Amino acid sequence: MEVVFLQDVPGTADAGQIKNVADGYARNYLIPKKYAELVTQDAIKRLHKIKHAGDLARIKVTEEMAELAKLIEGTSIEITGRVTPTGRYYGAITGTRVADELSEILGRTIERRLLDVMEAIREPGDYNVTLRLANEITADIQIIATSEE
């Protein structure tokens, strides 16, 4: 099914693009959520406006993420957890916990999905994690994982 994307859909298309997608994906997800609409003469006539609005939205998000990257860059987070006699954590320090701690420190909401392929931390130590905020914008943070006394 051929659709015109009204908004950016990460990993699929940008606003204003015409793409052929699976029928079920279009009918059950894209069209009901107003991310896309079927290709019609009206949609084709509005294509330029849709592309322009998408470009403006991408520019705004990129500027916000660049500002956030400057704020985050070099931040150090200390996280503690209970350790087994073998030296491993009972649970693991996950991306969700890191995002929550970072949100608390910065006073802004940081989503877990921004952490670039972070595997769970299972042992105390120092770890470097990269946050992918936008296409080319990244920020590095340091996690100091310690054991509870």
LUMDREN-173462 format. One record per residue: x, y, z of N, C-alpha, C in turn; residue number from 1. Coordinates in nm, 3 decimals, decimal comma. Layout:
+---------+---------+---------+---------+---------+---------+---------+---------+---------+-----+
|     n_u |     n_v |     n_w |    ca_u |    ca_v |    ca_w |     c_u |     c_v |     c_w |   n |
+---------+---------+---------+---------+---------+---------+---------+---------+---------+-----+
|       X |       Y |       Z |       X |       Y |       Z |       X |       Y |       Z | NUM |
...
+---------+---------+---------+---------+---------+---------+---------+---------+---------+-----+
This chain:
+---------+---------+---------+---------+---------+---------+---------+---------+---------+-----+
|     n_u |     n_v |     n_w |    ca_u |    ca_v |    ca_w |     c_u |     c_v |     c_w |   n |
+---------+---------+---------+---------+---------+---------+---------+---------+---------+-----+
|   0,085 |  -0,117 |   0,000 |   0,000 |   0,000 |   0,000 |   0,090 |   0,123 |   0,000 |   1 |
|   0,059 |   0,217 |  -0,086 |   0,139 |   0,337 |  -0,098 |   0,079 |   0,447 |  -0,011 |   2 |
|   0,165 |   0,507 |   0,076 |   0,119 |   0,610 |   0,168 |   0,212 |   0,731 |   0,162 |   3 |
|   0,158 |   0,846 |   0,202 |   0,235 |   0,969 |   0,219 |   0,253 |   0,988 |   0,368 |   4 |
|   0,375 |   1,001 |   0,413 |   0,401 |   1,020 |   0,555 |   0,377 |   1,165 |   0,594 |   5 |
|   0,295 |   1,184 |   0,697 |   0,261 |   1,317 |   0,746 |   0,357 |   1,362 |   0,855 |   6 |
|   0,421 |   1,266 |   0,922 |   0,518 |   1,292 |   1,029 |   0,637 |   1,199 |   1,010 |   7 |
|   0,746 |   1,232 |   1,076 |   0,862 |   1,142 |   1,076 |   0,827 |   1,017 |   1,154 |   8 |
|   0,860 |   0,903 |   1,099 |   0,847 |   0,776 |   1,168 |   0,987 |   0,715 |   1,168 |   9 |
|   1,057 |   0,720 |   1,285 |   1,196 |   0,673 |   1,290 |   1,210 |   0,531 |   1,235 |  10 |
|   1,308 |   0,514 |   1,150 |   1,336 |   0,383 |   1,092 |   1,249 |   0,349 |   0,973 |  11 |
|   1,150 |   0,433 |   0,941 |   1,062 |   0,403 |   0,830 |   1,070 |   0,511 |   0,722 |  12 |
|   1,034 |   0,635 |   0,758 |   1,035 |   0,743 |   0,659 |   1,027 |   0,878 |   0,729 |  13 |
|   1,059 |   0,982 |   0,652 |   1,046 |   1,119 |   0,700 |   0,916 |   1,179 |   0,647 |  14 |
|   0,872 |   1,286 |   0,709 |   0,750 |   1,353 |   0,666 |   0,763 |   1,396 |   0,521 |  15 |
|   0,659 |   1,373 |   0,444 |   0,657 |   1,412 |   0,304 |   0,703 |   1,305 |   0,207 |  16 |
|   0,753 |   1,195 |   0,257 |   0,797 |   1,087 |   0,169 |   0,678 |   1,000 |   0,129 |  17 |
|   0,683 |   0,948 |   0,009 |   0,585 |   0,851 |  -0,037 |   0,655 |   0,717 |  -0,038 |  18 |
|   0,595 |   0,620 |   0,032 |   0,657 |   0,489 |   0,043 |   0,553 |   0,380 |   0,031 |  19 |
|   0,596 |   0,266 |  -0,015 |   0,511 |   0,149 |  -0,022 |   0,537 |   0,067 |   0,104 |  20 |
|   0,432 |   0,048 |   0,187 |   0,445 |  -0,026 |   0,312 |   0,345 |  -0,140 |   0,314 |  21 |
|   0,361 |  -0,230 |   0,409 |   0,268 |  -0,343 |   0,422 |   0,128 |  -0,291 |   0,453 |  22 |
|   0,028 |  -0,357 |   0,396 |  -0,111 |  -0,314 |   0,414 |  -0,150 |  -0,307 |   0,562 |  23 |
|  -0,118 |  -0,409 |   0,638 |  -0,155 |  -0,413 |   0,779 |  -0,087 |  -0,303 |   0,859 |  24 |
|   0,039 |  -0,274 |   0,828 |   0,113 |  -0,169 |   0,895 |   0,046 |  -0,034 |   0,871 |  25 |
|   0,005 |  -0,012 |   0,747 |  -0,061 |   0,115 |   0,713 |  -0,198 |   0,124 |   0,778 |  26 |
|  -0,280 |   0,020 |   0,761 |  -0,418 |   0,023 |   0,812 |  -0,427 |   0,022 |   0,964 |  27 |
|  -0,340 |  -0,052 |   1,029 |  -0,351 |  -0,072 |   1,174 |  -0,266 |   0,023 |   1,258 |  28 |
|  -0,164 |   0,083 |   1,197 |  -0,075 |   0,168 |   1,276 |  -0,062 |   0,309 |   1,219 |  29 |
|  -0,011 |   0,320 |   1,097 |   0,022 |   0,451 |   1,041 |  -0,099 |   0,541 |   1,022 |  30 |
|  -0,203 |   0,491 |   0,959 |  -0,319 |   0,575 |   0,929 |  -0,400 |   0,610 |   1,055 |  31 |
|  -0,430 |   0,514 |   1,144 |  -0,505 |   0,552 |   1,265 |  -0,432 |   0,652 |   1,354 |  32 |
|  -0,300 |   0,645 |   1,359 |  -0,223 |   0,736 |   1,444 |  -0,189 |   0,867 |   1,372 |  33 |
|  -0,238 |   0,881 |   1,250 |  -0,218 |   1,002 |   1,169 |  -0,070 |   1,026 |   1,135 |  34 |
|   0,007 |   0,917 |   1,123 |   0,145 |   0,928 |   1,078 |   0,152 |   0,930 |   0,926 |  35 |
|   0,051 |   0,877 |   0,860 |   0,050 |   0,869 |   0,715 |  -0,094 |   0,866 |   0,665 |  36 |
|  -0,108 |   0,888 |   0,535 |  -0,238 |   0,873 |   0,471 |  -0,217 |   0,814 |   0,332 |  37 |
|  -0,322 |   0,760 |   0,276 |  -0,313 |   0,700 |   0,144 |  -0,274 |   0,805 |   0,041 |  38 |
|  -0,204 |   0,763 |  -0,063 |  -0,165 |   0,854 |  -0,169 |  -0,290 |   0,886 |  -0,252 |  39 |
|  -0,327 |   1,013 |  -0,252 |  -0,439 |   1,063 |  -0,333 |  -0,392 |   1,189 |  -0,404 |  40 |
|  -0,476 |   1,241 |  -0,492 |  -0,440 |   1,365 |  -0,562 |  -0,424 |   1,480 |  -0,462 |  41 |
|  -0,514 |   1,486 |  -0,362 |  -0,504 |   1,592 |  -0,260 |  -0,373 |   1,581 |  -0,182 |  42 |
|  -0,336 |   1,460 |  -0,144 |  -0,213 |   1,439 |  -0,068 |  -0,091 |   1,480 |  -0,151 |  43 |
|  -0,094 |   1,450 |  -0,277 |   0,019 |   1,486 |  -0,364 |   0,028 |   1,638 |  -0,378 |  44 |
|  -0,087 |   1,706 |  -0,384 |  -0,087 |   1,852 |  -0,392 |  -0,031 |   1,915 |  -0,265 |  45 |
|  -0,055 |   1,851 |  -0,149 |  -0,007 |   1,904 |  -0,020 |   0,133 |   1,857 |   0,014 |  46 |
|   0,196 |   1,779 |  -0,071 |   0,326 |   1,718 |  -0,042 |   0,432 |   1,821 |  -0,005 |  47 |
|   0,437 |   1,931 |  -0,076 |   0,538 |   2,035 |  -0,047 |   0,519 |   2,090 |   0,094 |  48 |
|   0,396 |   2,119 |   0,134 |   0,370 |   2,171 |   0,268 |   0,406 |   2,068 |   0,375 |  49 |
|   0,376 |   1,942 |   0,349 |   0,407 |   1,835 |   0,444 |   0,558 |   1,823 |   0,463 |  50 |
|   0,633 |   1,828 |   0,351 |   0,780 |   1,820 |   0,359 |   0,837 |   1,937 |   0,437 |  51 |
|   0,784 |   2,057 |   0,410 |   0,833 |   2,177 |   0,477 |   0,807 |   2,170 |   0,628 |  52 |
|   0,688 |   2,127 |   0,667 |   0,656 |   2,114 |   0,810 |   0,746 |   2,010 |   0,876 |  53 |
|   0,772 |   1,899 |   0,807 |   0,861 |   1,796 |   0,859 |   1,003 |   1,847 |   0,877 |  54 |
|   1,050 |   1,925 |   0,779 |   1,185 |   1,982 |   0,789 |   1,197 |   2,076 |   0,908 |  55 |
|   1,096 |   2,159 |   0,929 |   1,099 |   2,252 |   1,042 |   1,098 |   2,176 |   1,174 |  56 |
|   1,018 |   2,071 |   1,183 |   1,012 |   1,991 |   1,306 |   1,146 |   1,924 |   1,333 |  57 |
|   1,211 |   1,870 |   1,228 |   1,341 |   1,805 |   1,245 |   1,447 |   1,905 |   1,291 |  58 |
|   1,444 |   2,026 |   1,236 |   1,540 |   2,130 |   1,276 |   1,521 |   2,165 |   1,423 |  59 |
|   1,396 |   2,180 |   1,465 |   1,367 |   2,214 |   1,605 |   1,415 |   2,104 |   1,699 |  60 |
|   1,387 |   1,978 |   1,665 |   1,429 |   1,866 |   1,749 |   1,582 |   1,858 |   1,755 |  61 |
|   1,648 |   1,879 |   1,643 |   1,794 |   1,874 |   1,639 |   1,854 |   1,982 |   1,727 |  62 |
|   1,798 |   2,103 |   1,724 |   1,849 |   2,211 |   1,810 |   1,829 |   2,177 |   1,958 |  63 |
|   1,713 |   2,123 |   1,992 |   1,687 |   2,086 |   2,131 |   1,783 |   1,977 |   2,177 |  64 |
|   1,808 |   1,879 |   2,091 |   1,896 |   1,769 |   2,127 |   2,042 |   1,814 |   2,137 |  65 |
|   2,083 |   1,910 |   2,055 |   2,220 |   1,963 |   2,064 |   2,239 |   2,034 |   2,198 |  66 |
|   2,137 |   2,108 |   2,241 |   2,142 |   2,175 |   2,370 |   2,148 |   2,073 |   2,484 |  67 |
|   2,069 |   1,968 |   2,473 |   2,068 |   1,862 |   2,574 |   2,202 |   1,790 |   2,578 |  68 |
|   2,264 |   1,768 |   2,461 |   2,393 |   1,701 |   2,455 |   2,500 |   1,782 |   2,529 |  69 |
|   2,497 |   1,913 |   2,514 |   2,593 |   1,998 |   2,586 |   2,574 |   1,986 |   2,737 |  70 |
|   2,449 |   1,976 |   2,778 |   2,416 |   1,965 |   2,919 |   2,460 |   1,830 |   2,977 |  71 |
|   2,442 |   1,723 |   2,898 |   2,469 |   1,587 |   2,944 |   2,618 |   1,550 |   2,935 |  72 |
|   2,686 |   1,596 |   2,834 |   2,822 |   1,553 |   2,803 |   2,911 |   1,554 |   2,928 |  73 |
|   2,974 |   1,440 |   2,954 |   3,069 |   1,428 |   3,065 |   3,006 |   1,407 |   3,201 |  74 |
|   2,876 |   1,395 |   3,207 |   2,808 |   1,373 |   3,336 |   2,850 |   1,239 |   3,393 |  75 |
|   2,867 |   1,236 |   3,523 |   2,904 |   1,112 |   3,591 |   2,791 |   1,075 |   3,686 |  76 |
|   2,748 |   0,949 |   3,679 |   2,638 |   0,901 |   3,762 |   2,690 |   0,788 |   3,848 |  77 |
|   2,660 |   0,795 |   3,978 |   2,697 |   0,685 |   4,068 |   2,572 |   0,607 |   4,103 |  78 |
|   2,575 |   0,478 |   4,076 |   2,461 |   0,390 |   4,103 |   2,510 |   0,276 |   4,190 |  79 |
|   2,433 |   0,248 |   4,296 |   2,470 |   0,139 |   4,386 |   2,369 |   0,026 |   4,375 |  80 |
|   2,416 |  -0,092 |   4,410 |   2,328 |  -0,209 |   4,409 |   2,383 |  -0,317 |   4,500 |  81 |
|   2,297 |  -0,409 |   4,540 |   2,340 |  -0,520 |   4,626 |   2,423 |  -0,619 |   4,543 |  82 |
|   2,531 |  -0,667 |   4,603 |   2,624 |  -0,755 |   4,534 |   2,624 |  -0,893 |   4,601 |  83 |
|   2,631 |  -0,997 |   4,519 |   2,639 |  -1,134 |   4,570 |   2,780 |  -1,160 |   4,622 |  84 |
|   2,801 |  -1,271 |   4,693 |   2,936 |  -1,305 |   4,738 |   3,036 |  -1,324 |   4,622 |  85 |
|   2,986 |  -1,354 |   4,502 |   3,076 |  -1,372 |   4,387 |   3,114 |  -1,240 |   4,321 |  86 |
|   3,055 |  -1,129 |   4,368 |   3,093 |  -0,999 |   4,314 |   3,002 |  -0,947 |   4,204 |  87 |
|   2,894 |  -1,015 |   4,175 |   2,798 |  -0,970 |   4,074 |   2,675 |  -0,914 |   4,143 |  88 |
|   2,603 |  -0,827 |   4,073 |   2,481 |  -0,770 |   4,129 |   2,372 |  -0,876 |   4,136 |  89 |
|   2,285 |  -0,866 |   4,238 |   2,171 |  -0,957 |   4,247 |   2,079 |  -0,935 |   4,126 |  90 |
|   2,050 |  -0,814 |   4,100 |   1,978 |  -0,779 |   3,978 |   2,082 |  -0,721 |   3,885 |  91 |
|   2,042 |  -0,640 |   3,794 |   2,138 |  -0,573 |   3,708 |   2,100 |  -0,426 |   3,701 |  92 |
|   2,196 |  -0,344 |   3,669 |   2,170 |  -0,202 |   3,648 |   2,134 |  -0,189 |   3,500 |  93 |
|   2,009 |  -0,155 |   3,476 |   1,957 |  -0,152 |   3,340 |   1,956 |  -0,010 |   3,284 |  94 |
|   1,929 |  -0,001 |   3,156 |   1,917 |   0,128 |   3,091 |   1,808 |   0,214 |   3,150 |  95 |
|   1,701 |   0,151 |   3,194 |   1,591 |   0,225 |   3,256 |   1,637 |   0,294 |   3,384 |  96 |
|   1,713 |   0,222 |   3,465 |   1,762 |   0,280 |   3,590 |   1,860 |   0,394 |   3,563 |  97 |
|   1,946 |   0,376 |   3,463 |   2,041 |   0,482 |   3,427 |   1,965 |   0,605 |   3,378 |  98 |
|   1,863 |   0,585 |   3,293 |   1,784 |   0,697 |   3,242 |   1,711 |   0,769 |   3,356 |  99 |
|   1,659 |   0,693 |   3,452 |   1,591 |   0,754 |   3,567 |   1,687 |   0,838 |   3,650 | 100 |
|   1,806 |   0,785 |   3,676 |   1,906 |   0,858 |   3,755 |   1,950 |   0,985 |   3,682 | 101 |
|   1,972 |   0,974 |   3,552 |   2,012 |   1,090 |   3,472 |   1,902 |   1,195 |   3,470 | 102 |
|   1,777 |   1,150 |   3,459 |   1,663 |   1,242 |   3,462 |   1,657 |   1,317 |   3,594 | 103 |
|   1,683 |   1,245 |   3,703 |   1,680 |   1,307 |   3,835 |   1,790 |   1,411 |   3,850 | 104 |
|   1,908 |   1,381 |   3,800 |   2,021 |   1,473 |   3,810 |   1,996 |   1,599 |   3,727 | 105 |
|   1,946 |   1,582 |   3,604 |   1,928 |   1,695 |   3,513 |   1,797 |   1,771 |   3,534 | 106 |
|   1,700 |   1,705 |   3,594 |   1,570 |   1,769 |   3,610 |   1,488 |   1,769 |   3,482 | 107 |
|   1,529 |   1,688 |   3,386 |   1,457 |   1,672 |   3,259 |   1,438 |   1,524 |   3,235 | 108 |
|   1,335 |   1,489 |   3,162 |   1,307 |   1,350 |   3,134 |   1,401 |   1,299 |   3,024 | 109 |
|   1,472 |   1,192 |   3,054 |   1,558 |   1,126 |   2,957 |   1,499 |   0,988 |   2,933 | 110 |
|   1,473 |   0,955 |   2,808 |   1,412 |   0,827 |   2,776 |   1,517 |   0,717 |   2,765 | 111 |
|   1,479 |   0,597 |   2,805 |   1,568 |   0,482 |   2,803 |   1,616 |   0,452 |   2,661 | 112 |
|   1,531 |   0,474 |   2,563 |   1,565 |   0,440 |   2,425 |   1,680 |   0,524 |   2,370 | 113 |
|   1,715 |   0,635 |   2,438 |   1,826 |   0,718 |   2,393 |   1,962 |   0,655 |   2,425 | 114 |
|   1,965 |   0,564 |   2,521 |   2,091 |   0,497 |   2,556 |   2,126 |   0,403 |   2,442 | 115 |
|   2,240 |   0,424 |   2,383 |   2,280 |   0,351 |   2,262 |   2,326 |   0,211 |   2,295 | 116 |
|   2,239 |   0,113 |   2,276 |   2,268 |  -0,029 |   2,293 |   2,343 |  -0,055 |   2,423 | 117 |
|   2,283 |  -0,014 |   2,531 |   2,345 |  -0,037 |   2,662 |   2,305 |  -0,174 |   2,713 | 118 |
|   2,403 |  -0,255 |   2,740 |   2,376 |  -0,384 |   2,803 |   2,369 |  -0,364 |   2,952 | 119 |
|   2,294 |  -0,449 |   3,019 |   2,279 |  -0,438 |   3,164 |   2,416 |  -0,453 |   3,231 | 120 |
|   2,438 |  -0,372 |   3,334 |   2,562 |  -0,376 |   3,410 |   2,545 |  -0,479 |   3,520 | 121 |
|   2,630 |  -0,579 |   3,522 |   2,616 |  -0,690 |   3,615 |   2,723 |  -0,693 |   3,724 | 122 |
|   2,828 |  -0,611 |   3,710 |   2,935 |  -0,608 |   3,808 |   2,975 |  -0,465 |   3,838 | 123 |
|   3,018 |  -0,437 |   3,961 |   3,064 |  -0,301 |   3,994 |   3,183 |  -0,261 |   3,906 | 124 |
|   3,193 |  -0,133 |   3,879 |   3,303 |  -0,081 |   3,799 |   3,264 |   0,050 |   3,732 | 125 |
|   3,353 |   0,099 |   3,647 |   3,328 |   0,222 |   3,572 |   3,290 |   0,186 |   3,429 | 126 |
|   3,186 |   0,249 |   3,378 |   3,136 |   0,219 |   3,243 |   3,110 |   0,350 |   3,170 | 127 |
|   3,138 |   0,352 |   3,042 |   3,106 |   0,466 |   2,957 |   2,985 |   0,428 |   2,871 | 128 |
|   2,887 |   0,517 |   2,865 |   2,766 |   0,492 |   2,788 |   2,744 |   0,610 |   2,695 | 129 |
|   2,704 |   0,581 |   2,572 |   2,676 |   0,684 |   2,473 |   2,526 |   0,700 |   2,459 | 130 |
|   2,480 |   0,824 |   2,460 |   2,340 |   0,855 |   2,435 |   2,331 |   0,907 |   2,292 | 131 |
|   2,244 |   0,845 |   2,212 |   2,222 |   0,890 |   2,075 |   2,096 |   0,975 |   2,077 | 132 |
|   2,114 |   1,107 |   2,076 |   2,002 |   1,199 |   2,092 |   1,931 |   1,230 |   1,960 | 133 |
|   2,006 |   1,237 |   1,853 |   1,949 |   1,261 |   1,720 |   2,043 |   1,191 |   1,622 | 134 |
|   2,019 |   1,208 |   1,493 |   2,096 |   1,135 |   1,392 |   2,246 |   1,145 |   1,413 | 135 |
|   2,298 |   1,264 |   1,427 |   2,442 |   1,283 |   1,440 |   2,483 |   1,338 |   1,575 | 136 |
|   2,390 |   1,350 |   1,667 |   2,419 |   1,412 |   1,796 |   2,426 |   1,304 |   1,904 | 137 |
|   2,543 |   1,296 |   1,968 |   2,561 |   1,199 |   2,075 |   2,622 |   1,268 |   2,196 | 138 |
|   2,608 |   1,205 |   2,310 |   2,671 |   1,254 |   2,433 |   2,718 |   1,133 |   2,512 | 139 |
|   2,834 |   1,145 |   2,575 |   2,889 |   1,036 |   2,654 |   2,874 |   1,067 |   2,802 | 140 |
|   2,835 |   0,965 |   2,878 |   2,828 |   0,980 |   3,024 |   2,908 |   0,866 |   3,085 | 141 |
|   2,947 |   0,884 |   3,210 |   3,020 |   0,780 |   3,281 |   2,932 |   0,730 |   3,393 | 142 |
|   2,926 |   0,598 |   3,407 |   2,850 |   0,536 |   3,514 |   2,949 |   0,471 |   3,609 | 143 |
|   2,938 |   0,506 |   3,736 |   3,022 |   0,446 |   3,840 |   2,930 |   0,353 |   3,919 | 144 |
|   2,944 |   0,225 |   3,891 |   2,861 |   0,124 |   3,958 |   2,935 |   0,075 |   4,081 | 145 |
|   2,871 |   0,091 |   4,197 |   2,932 |   0,051 |   4,323 |   2,842 |  -0,047 |   4,397 | 146 |
|   2,898 |  -0,110 |   4,500 |   2,820 |  -0,206 |   4,577 |   2,767 |  -0,139 |   4,703 | 147 |
|   2,648 |  -0,184 |   4,747 |   2,592 |  -0,136 |   4,872 |   2,671 |  -0,194 |   4,987 | 148 |
|   2,690 |  -0,116 |   5,086 |   2,763 |  -0,165 |   5,204 |   2,666 |  -0,211 |   5,308 | 149 |
+---------+---------+---------+---------+---------+---------+---------+---------+---------+-----+
